[in-house]
Amino acid sequence: MNQNQTFEQFLANQVPEISPWNFLINLLLTALLAHLLGRIYSRFGTSLSNKKMFAANFELIAVTTMIIITIVKSSLALSLGLVGALSIVRFRAAIKEPQELAYIFLTIALGLGFGADQRIVTTIGFFFVVGVIWSKDFLKPADAQRSLNFTVMAENALGISLDSIVEAIMPHCKELEMKRLDENKNYLEAAFVAEFNNFNDMNKARAALHGLDDSIQVSFLDQNGII
């Protein structure tokens, strides 16, 4: 009985004493670095989704994680309660690209680090990752930023074949790679990735495609752009 009472007292007394000033400082640092991370993601991210809308969640995720860790870090009872709460909550967010998941993990790491009151280590680690992101973009070859995804759609009744589409594009691009082909007796849709030297070459390729027939639909999509 004494052992049970001792264990219950241990759980009851394991409530951390949180300094309001330290908590406020950590809260501000977490929000500041999460906001900076959102700006970095908007600038260097390659996702095709709405990057600004996705980055707007970073501050909320980081601050929420920081508050939770601050509250439960020195309390076994609260930690066990957090495990029980998380076993009930189910997260069904659709992460479409690995890069989005990487930024989410970095956002959570900010909250964990400042919640554990590890300011220096967390700040150094954050800026190191930022440096890696910047250096990868800075050292990227210029040609790597000129790749364009585009789709060509045409009606087969016009007599346009895949070979004629490729022949129209090839003289104006450095490399051409077909990613997808959908075709039936009435319709043809082909998706490509091409590397152009400049905007003029891309415009010539577009004009060559329309030269096959004015009704051809061409859709260009790229996150970094060519202009």
N, C-alpha and C positions, 0 to 999 in steps of 0.2 A: 504493500500500500504506500509506504514511504517513497519507494522508487517511482511509482506512478505519479505521486504528488510532485516529486522532484522534477520529473520529465514535463509535467503540465506547467509547473512554474517556469521551467526553462523556456518552453514555448511562449509563455505569456510575457516573459521579461525580455525576449529577443526582439525588441522594438527599437530601431535605430534612432539616434538623436540627429536630426537633420538640421544643419545650420542654414537659416533662411538666406544669408548672404551668399554662401557657397552654392546653394541651390539656384539662386537667381543668376549668378555668374555663369554657372554651367548651362543654365537654360538659354541665356543670351548667346553664349558661344555655340551651342548646338544649333540654334535657329540661324545664326549668322553663317556658319559653315555649310549648313544644309541649303541655305539660299544660294551661296556661292556654288555649291555642287549643281544646283538646278541650272544656274547660268552656264556652267561648264557643259552640262549635258545638252542644253539647247544649242550651244556653239559647236561642240565636237561630236555629238551623237549622230549616228547614221540610221536611226530607226525611221521607218516610213510613216509611223503614226504621228499624232500631234505631239511634238516633243515639249512644247511649252505647257500644254495641259498636263502631260505626264509629270514633268518636273515640278509642277505646282504642289504635288503631293509630298515632295521630299521633306519639306519643313515639318509638316504634320506628323509624318512617320518618325522622323528623328526625334522630335520633341516628345512625342508620346512614348517612344521607347526609353528615352532618357528619364522621364518621370517614373515609369514603371520600375526601371532598374534602381533608381534612387530610393524608392519606397521599399523594395523587397530585398535589397542587397545584403542587409545584415539581419534579416528575420527569417528563420527557418519556417515558421508558421505561414508567413505571407508568401514565401517561395512555393510552399506546397499548395497554397491556395491559388497561386498563379498557374501552376501546372494543371490544377483541376479546371480553372476557368478556360484555359487554352484548349483543353480536351473537349469542351463544349462548343467553342467558336470554330466555325469552319470558314476558311478563306477560299474563295473561288475566283480570285482575280485572274484574268487571262493575260499571262505574260507571253507575248508572241515572239519576242526575240531575246537571245541570250544576253545581249548588251543591256536590255532593260533590267534583267535579273541582277546583273553585276552592279548596276547603279543602286538598285534597291538594297542589296547587301551592304554596299558602302554607306548608304544612308542609315541603315540599322546599326552598323558599326559605330557611327558617330554617336548615336543615342546610347549604345552600350558603354562606349569609352567615357563619355562625360557623365553618364549615370553612375559609373563606378569611380568617379572623381579622378580619372587618369587624364588630366588635361594635356600635359606635355606630350605624352606618348601618342594620344589620339590626334593631336594637332600635327605632330611630325609625320605620323602615318598618313594623314589626310593629304598633306601637301606633297608627300612623296608620290602618292597615287596620282595626284593632279599633275605632277611633273612628268610621270610616265605617259599620261594621256596626251599632254601637250607635245612631248617629244615624238610620240608616234605620229601625230598629225603633222608636226614640223618636218620630220624626216621622210614623210611619205613622198614618193616620186610624184612629180606634177602630172604625169600621164595617168596616174591612178585616180585622179580626181576628175577625169574627163570621160569616164565610162557612163553610158546612158542605157537605161532600160527602155525599150520601146516595143510597142505592139502594132502589128499591121493587120487590118481586118478588111476582107474583100469578099465579094460574092463570086462563087465559082462560075456562075453563068456568064461572067465577063471574060472568061478564058484566061484568067490570071492564075499562074501556078506558083509554087514555092520557088522553083528555079528562077523564074523571071523576077521575083521579089529580091532574091539574093543577088542576082546579076545587077539589079538597079542600085543596090546599096554598096556592094563591095568596092567599087572604084573610089568611094568617098570616105572610107574608114580604114583605120589601121588593122583592126581585128574585129571579127564578127563571130558571135557564138549564139546558136539557137537554143533557147531554154524550153520552149513549149510549142507544140503544134496541135491545133484542133481543126479537124477538117471533115466535112461531109459533102454530099453532092451539091449543096446549095451555098455553102459557106466555108471560108478559110480564115483562120486566125493563127498568127505566128508571133511568138514573143522572142525578142533578141536582146543580147547585151553587146553593145558596140563601143569601140574606142575611136573618138574623133580627134583630129589635131586641133580643131578650133570650131567656133560656132558656124563659120561659113561652110565648112565641110558638112556639118550636120544639116544645114539648110539646103545644100545641094542634094544630099541623100533624100531629104523630104520632097524636094521638087522632082527628083527622079521617080520616086514612088507615085506621086500624083501624075507624073507623065504617063504611067501605065494606064491609069484611068482616074478621072476626077472624083469618082465615087469612093475611092479607097480611103479608109479611115486610118490615120496614124496617130498613136498616142505615145508621147515621150514622158518619162518619169525618172527623175534623179534627185537625190537629196542635196548633193553639193552643187550641182549645176555646172554649166560649161561656159557661161558668159562671165 
